[in-house]
Amino acid sequence: MKLYGYWRSSASYRLRIALGLKGLEYETALVHLLEGGGQQHADSFRAMNPMSQVPVLEVTELGKTVRLAQSIAIMEYLEETYPRPALLPADPVLRARARQLTELVNSGIQPLQNLFVLNQAKERGVDAKAWTQLFIRRGLAAYAAIAEPIASTYSVGDQPTFADCALIPQLYAARRFEVDVETEFPLLARIDAACAKHPAFEAAHPDRQPDAPQPEPSETRS
């Protein structure tokens, strides 16, 4: 497997988590979303994903190479192809809840904060920070309300699911945009703290990726 992604991309981050939870090894292919106007707009990348978005997962089986785009579709592929450990609950209602929470982030929050949308907002004189905070707070409040009766260690019970794969990158982004997760969303902060202890979530963190900016020498001194 080869994962085309960017260290700070929420969609790439959620897929790194899912791959880690499944225990799947993969090669990383770096796609810089800013350099040279964005490598995702190159013809070679657009041939893999006409939407010019990361992630793209390349899978080669029996000599045939398939490239899949859209993180949730890829996660569904992984769930069907590598069913253990399961990232969706067995109970049909909880299974639907996990998908509901995942889509709440995937369609209700993240697209409204992505680079293309924010650049378009700025060009039209919109306060991009206020715009982003509005949709993050609105979405996370809904997530917390839905998760409250079914959450335990994780968003849906005691095993990580698709929902956590989507939530944790969104909380990372929320803090980037100066939303006080710990104060405003204590349940989500608790889930985040539990996930941070899991090796798959830890390894997927943006700061641990090979294309993450390295701190200046002065920043590493004690």
Order of alpha helices (4+ residues) and beta strands (2+ residues): beta-alpha-beta-alpha-beta-beta-alpha-alpha-alpha-alpha-alpha-alpha-alpha-alpha-alpha
